[in-house]
Amino acid sequence: MKELALRMSTGLIFLVVVIGCILINPYTLASLFYIVAILGMLEYYSLAKFGGQHPQSTLGVITGTVFYLTIELVKLGYLPTAGVALSIPFFIAIFIYELYRKRPDPFNNIAHTIIGIIYIMAPLALLNVFTFEEIAKQYHEVVLGFFIMLWLNDTGAYVFGRLFGKHKLFPRISPNKTWEGAVGGALAALAGGVTIAAYFSEMSIFNWIVLGLIIAVFASFGDLVESLLKRSLKVKDSSNLLPGHGGILDRFDGVLLASPMAFTYLMVFVHTP
């Protein structure tokens, strides 16, 4: 019960912070996601170093920052869409800089540097597109609904897994995850989608339910992917930053895969130019 209380309280605190940032304006929310992304990237690079790799932490963070900022400036109308290409020279610089580092496994170092950007920075940058896109005239509805359903999925999975978990979901990667937990999390997220639809009118109930299903499925995969990362490096938590959760990657592992898939669905099936 103590662990559940810690998990729920940490998740609720972040949800309150997100709500507070939303109530101010999209810029504060963008700033919050940027801080989370940077902390997550630094965590990832530290894990890679623990595993014997040598990612370019500083250049990776700089490249991720440029990538993030160009996306935000495009959505705000300060740059044309082509402005995102301004980050390309920084990605190329990662390859060139590795020539001068004289470190072992140079292409592994390059790969880990870029993975830190693609795996962590990009999904959190996409969350900000929700806040500025035309699909969200009341921009807070989509991003807030996303995090509510994500929190419900996480809480439901934990509770159902503890109470009814018998059948292992993916024992090779995460022996504590069960099918009962996954189904319980999905039901909680779907129930959240139905409830949200009654209060947030920006999307139809059908789209909220589909979004809830996407979050349930890909948040679970995100959890498993992060478990695979930690298992490969033989660590329990990505860090001890967040009580009851571990590190930023432990708390946001579901976001990292659910956000791009939610973005894809919203852009292809909901957004109308």
C-alpha positions as CSV (number, residue, x, y, z in Angstrom):
1,M,0.0,0.0,0.0
2,K,2.9,2.4,0.8
3,E,4.3,1.9,-2.7
4,L,0.9,2.5,-4.3
5,A,0.5,5.7,-2.3
6,L,3.9,6.9,-3.4
7,R,3.2,6.1,-7.0
8,M,-0.3,7.8,-7.0
9,S,0.9,10.8,-5.1
10,T,3.9,11.4,-7.4
11,G,1.6,11.0,-10.4
12,L,-1.0,13.3,-9.0
13,I,1.6,16.0,-8.1
14,F,2.8,16.0,-11.7
15,L,-0.8,16.1,-12.9
16,V,-1.4,19.2,-10.8
17,V,1.8,20.8,-12.1
18,V,0.6,20.1,-15.7
19,I,-2.8,21.6,-14.9
20,G,-1.1,24.6,-13.3
21,C,1.1,25.1,-16.4
22,I,-1.9,24.7,-18.7
23,L,-3.9,27.4,-16.8
24,I,-1.1,29.9,-17.3
25,N,-0.4,29.4,-21.0
26,P,1.0,26.9,-23.5
27,Y,4.5,28.4,-23.1
28,T,4.8,27.3,-19.5
29,L,3.7,23.8,-20.5
30,A,6.3,23.8,-23.2
31,S,8.9,24.8,-20.7
32,L,7.9,22.0,-18.3
33,F,8.1,19.4,-21.0
34,Y,11.5,20.7,-22.1
35,I,12.8,20.4,-18.5
36,V,11.5,16.8,-18.3
37,A,13.0,16.0,-21.7
38,I,16.5,17.3,-20.7
39,L,16.4,15.5,-17.4
40,G,15.3,12.3,-19.2
41,M,18.1,12.7,-21.8
42,L,20.7,13.2,-19.1
43,E,19.4,10.1,-17.3
44,Y,19.6,8.1,-20.5
45,Y,23.2,9.2,-21.2
46,S,24.2,8.3,-17.7
47,L,22.7,4.9,-18.1
48,A,24.5,4.4,-21.4
49,K,27.8,5.4,-19.7
50,F,27.1,3.0,-16.9
51,G,26.8,0.3,-19.6
52,G,30.2,1.2,-21.0
53,Q,29.2,3.5,-23.8
54,H,30.4,7.0,-24.4
55,P,27.5,9.1,-25.8
56,Q,28.1,12.8,-26.6
57,S,26.0,14.1,-23.7
58,T,26.7,17.8,-24.2
59,L,26.2,17.8,-28.0
60,G,23.2,15.5,-27.6
61,V,21.5,18.0,-25.3
62,I,22.3,20.9,-27.5
63,T,21.0,19.1,-30.6
64,G,17.9,18.0,-28.7
65,T,17.3,21.6,-27.5
66,V,17.6,23.0,-31.1
67,F,15.2,20.3,-32.3
68,Y,12.7,21.1,-29.6
69,L,12.9,24.8,-30.0
70,T,12.5,24.7,-33.8
71,I,9.3,22.6,-33.5
72,E,7.9,25.1,-30.9
73,L,8.8,28.2,-33.0
74,V,7.2,26.6,-36.1
75,K,4.0,25.9,-34.2
76,L,4.0,29.4,-32.8
77,G,4.4,30.9,-36.3
78,Y,7.8,32.4,-35.8
79,L,9.4,30.0,-38.3
80,P,8.1,28.4,-41.4
81,T,7.7,24.6,-41.4
82,A,11.1,24.3,-43.1
83,G,12.6,25.8,-40.0
84,V,12.7,22.4,-38.3
85,A,15.6,21.7,-40.8
86,L,17.7,24.0,-38.7
87,S,18.4,21.1,-36.4
88,I,19.9,18.9,-39.2
89,P,23.4,20.4,-39.1
90,F,23.5,19.6,-35.3
91,F,22.7,16.0,-36.1
92,I,25.4,15.9,-38.7
93,A,27.8,17.4,-36.2
94,I,27.3,14.4,-33.9
95,F,28.9,12.2,-36.6
96,I,31.7,14.6,-37.3
97,Y,32.6,15.2,-33.7
98,E,32.9,11.5,-33.1
99,L,35.9,11.5,-35.5
100,Y,37.9,13.6,-33.0
101,R,36.9,11.8,-29.8
102,K,39.1,8.7,-30.1
103,R,36.7,6.7,-28.0
104,P,36.0,2.9,-28.5
105,D,32.8,1.8,-30.4
106,P,32.3,5.2,-32.2
107,F,29.1,4.2,-34.0
108,N,27.6,2.9,-30.7
109,N,28.4,6.3,-29.2
110,I,26.7,8.1,-32.2
111,A,23.7,5.8,-31.9
112,H,23.2,6.3,-28.2
113,T,23.6,10.1,-28.6
114,I,20.9,10.2,-31.3
115,I,18.6,7.7,-29.5
116,G,18.6,10.1,-26.5
117,I,17.0,12.7,-28.8
118,I,14.6,10.5,-30.8
119,Y,13.5,8.3,-27.8
120,I,13.1,11.1,-25.2
121,M,13.1,14.7,-26.7
122,A,11.0,14.0,-29.8
123,P,8.0,12.5,-28.0
124,L,7.8,15.3,-25.5
125,A,8.2,17.9,-28.3
126,L,5.2,16.2,-30.0
127,L,3.1,16.7,-26.9
128,N,3.4,20.5,-27.4
129,V,2.0,20.2,-30.9
130,F,-1.2,19.2,-29.2
131,T,-1.2,22.5,-27.4
132,F,-0.7,24.7,-30.5
133,E,-2.5,22.7,-33.1
134,E,-5.9,23.7,-34.6
135,I,-7.3,20.4,-33.4
136,A,-7.2,21.8,-29.9
137,K,-9.1,25.1,-29.9
138,Q,-9.2,24.6,-26.2
139,Y,-5.6,23.4,-26.2
140,H,-5.7,22.1,-22.7
141,E,-8.3,19.5,-23.4
142,V,-6.1,17.2,-25.5
143,V,-3.0,17.3,-23.4
144,L,-4.8,17.2,-20.1
145,G,-7.0,14.3,-21.2
146,F,-3.8,12.5,-22.5
147,F,-2.2,12.7,-19.0
148,I,-5.4,11.8,-17.1
149,M,-5.8,8.6,-19.1
150,L,-2.1,7.9,-18.9
151,W,-2.3,8.2,-15.1
152,L,-5.4,6.1,-14.9
153,N,-3.8,3.4,-17.1
154,D,-0.7,3.3,-14.8
155,T,-2.7,3.2,-11.6
156,G,-5.2,0.7,-12.9
157,A,-2.4,-1.6,-14.2
158,Y,-0.7,-1.5,-10.8
159,V,-3.9,-2.1,-8.8
160,F,-5.3,-4.9,-11.0
161,G,-1.8,-6.5,-11.3
162,R,-1.4,-6.6,-7.5
163,L,-4.9,-7.9,-6.9
164,F,-5.5,-10.3,-9.7
165,G,-2.2,-10.7,-11.5
166,K,-1.5,-14.4,-12.4
167,H,-0.6,-14.5,-16.1
168,K,2.8,-13.0,-17.0
169,L,2.7,-10.4,-19.7
170,F,6.3,-10.5,-20.8
171,P,8.4,-12.5,-18.2
172,R,11.6,-12.3,-20.2
173,I,11.7,-8.5,-19.9
174,S,9.5,-7.6,-16.9
175,P,8.5,-10.5,-14.7
176,N,6.2,-8.4,-12.5
177,K,3.9,-7.3,-15.4
178,T,0.7,-9.3,-15.9
179,W,-2.0,-9.5,-18.4
180,E,-4.5,-8.8,-15.7
181,G,-2.7,-5.6,-14.9
182,A,-2.5,-4.6,-18.6
183,V,-6.3,-5.2,-19.0
184,G,-7.1,-3.4,-15.8
185,G,-5.0,-0.4,-16.9
186,A,-6.7,-0.3,-20.3
187,L,-10.2,-0.5,-18.7
188,A,-9.3,2.4,-16.4
189,A,-8.0,4.5,-19.4
190,L,-11.1,3.8,-21.5
191,A,-13.4,4.7,-18.6
192,G,-11.4,7.9,-18.3
193,G,-11.9,8.6,-22.0
194,V,-15.7,8.1,-21.7
195,T,-15.8,10.4,-18.6
196,I,-13.5,13.1,-20.2
197,A,-15.8,13.1,-23.3
198,A,-18.7,14.3,-21.1
199,Y,-16.7,17.4,-20.0
200,F,-14.3,18.0,-22.9
201,S,-16.2,18.6,-26.1
202,E,-13.2,19.3,-28.4
203,M,-13.3,15.7,-29.6
204,S,-16.1,13.1,-30.0
205,I,-16.5,10.3,-27.4
206,F,-15.3,7.9,-30.1
207,N,-12.0,9.7,-30.5
208,W,-11.5,9.9,-26.8
209,I,-12.0,6.1,-26.5
210,V,-9.6,5.4,-29.3
211,L,-7.1,7.8,-27.7
212,G,-7.5,5.9,-24.4
213,L,-6.9,2.6,-26.2
214,I,-3.8,3.9,-27.9
215,I,-2.5,5.2,-24.6
216,A,-3.2,1.9,-22.8
217,V,-1.4,-0.2,-25.5
218,F,1.6,1.9,-26.2
219,A,2.2,3.1,-22.6
220,S,2.5,-0.6,-21.8
221,F,5.0,-1.1,-24.6
222,G,6.8,2.0,-23.4
223,D,7.1,0.5,-20.0
224,L,8.4,-2.8,-21.4
225,V,11.0,-1.0,-23.6
226,E,12.3,1.0,-20.7
227,S,12.5,-2.3,-18.7
228,L,14.5,-3.8,-21.5
229,L,16.9,-0.9,-21.3
230,K,17.4,-1.2,-17.6
231,R,17.7,-5.0,-17.8
232,S,20.3,-4.7,-20.5
233,L,22.3,-2.4,-18.2
234,K,21.5,-4.4,-15.0
235,V,20.0,-1.5,-13.1
236,K,16.7,-1.4,-11.2
237,D,15.7,2.3,-11.7
238,S,16.9,4.9,-14.1
239,S,17.6,7.2,-11.0
240,N,16.1,7.9,-7.6
241,L,14.8,11.4,-8.5
242,L,11.0,10.6,-8.1
243,P,9.7,8.9,-4.9
244,G,7.9,5.7,-5.7
245,H,8.8,5.8,-9.4
246,G,12.6,6.0,-9.7
247,G,13.7,8.4,-12.3
248,I,12.3,10.5,-15.1
249,L,12.5,7.6,-17.5
250,D,10.6,5.3,-15.0
251,R,7.8,7.9,-14.7
252,F,7.6,8.9,-18.4
253,D,8.4,5.6,-20.1
254,G,4.7,5.3,-21.2
255,V,4.7,8.8,-22.6
256,L,7.7,8.1,-24.8
257,L,5.8,5.6,-27.0
258,A,2.2,6.7,-26.4
259,S,2.8,10.3,-27.4
260,P,4.0,9.7,-30.9
261,M,1.2,7.2,-31.6
262,A,-1.4,9.6,-30.1
263,F,0.1,12.3,-32.3
264,T,-0.2,10.1,-35.4
265,Y,-3.8,9.3,-34.7
266,L,-4.8,12.9,-34.0
267,M,-3.0,14.3,-37.1
268,V,-4.3,11.6,-39.5
269,F,-7.8,11.0,-38.3
270,V,-8.9,14.0,-36.2
271,H,-7.1,17.1,-37.5
272,T,-8.6,18.7,-40.6
273,P,-6.5,21.4,-42.3
